[in-house]
Amino acid sequence: SQELEQSPQSLIVQEGKNLTINCTSSKTLYGLYWYKQKYGEGLIFLMMLQKGGEEKSHEKITAKLDEKKQQSSLHITASQPSHAGIYLCGADIRTASKLTFGTGTRLQVTL
Amino acid sequence: NAGVTQTPKFRILKIGQSMTLQCTQDMNHNYMYWYRQDPGMGLKLIYYSVGAGITDKGEVPNGYNVSRSTTEDFPLRLELAAPSQTSVYFCASRRPGNYGYTFGSGTRLTVV
């Protein structure tokens, strides 16, 4: 079974709409990372969260780590075509030296 | 700074051939990692290293070998390529502590 579950697996939204992607772990997270991947390309670092309750924002993207440090959400406000891609959450689960990834969420933004 | 550099970007191998995927970083990071990403899937850890001379297995190490003779380089070796090794391979590095991982741009490998 997957240690990190992401939902939804795919998402199609109309430009201008808001959306949320979730990342859930059955174990305590030492650190939670969000990456974006354009189709066929490498990973772009978005944000890192460590403390329960922590929230970070960059442009129109906000990520939160819940108090119990077992779930994170990524929220995009007023989506744009440039937001399209695959969003991956990664976490230090067992130790703080190995990153485990979720299966990813494929986002399409329609005009 | 170049960051994490992977070569080659693309490669087609025949079954049974061998090759080395190169990864080098110029950030003096202690930790380095190799991941593979299969179509429609997340990344799976193959091998990792916490410093020169130290390597350890990840989730999917079978069919691969690594070495870490210097801080900068972390090559991944495929000895007998199999179709199941068709994937995109990513190398990553980071400093010890609470720092983000830096990824290379990937190597797309096809085994036919």
Interface residues (C-beta under 8 A of the other chain):
Chain A: Q2 L4 Q6 G31 Y33 Y35 G40 E41 G42 L43 F45 M48 Q50 L88 G90 A96 S97 K98 L99 T100 F101 G102 T103 G104
Chain B: Y31 Y33 Y35 G40 M41 G42 L43 K44 L45 Y48 V50 G58 F90 A92 P96 N98 G100 Y101 T102 F103 G104 S105 G106 R108
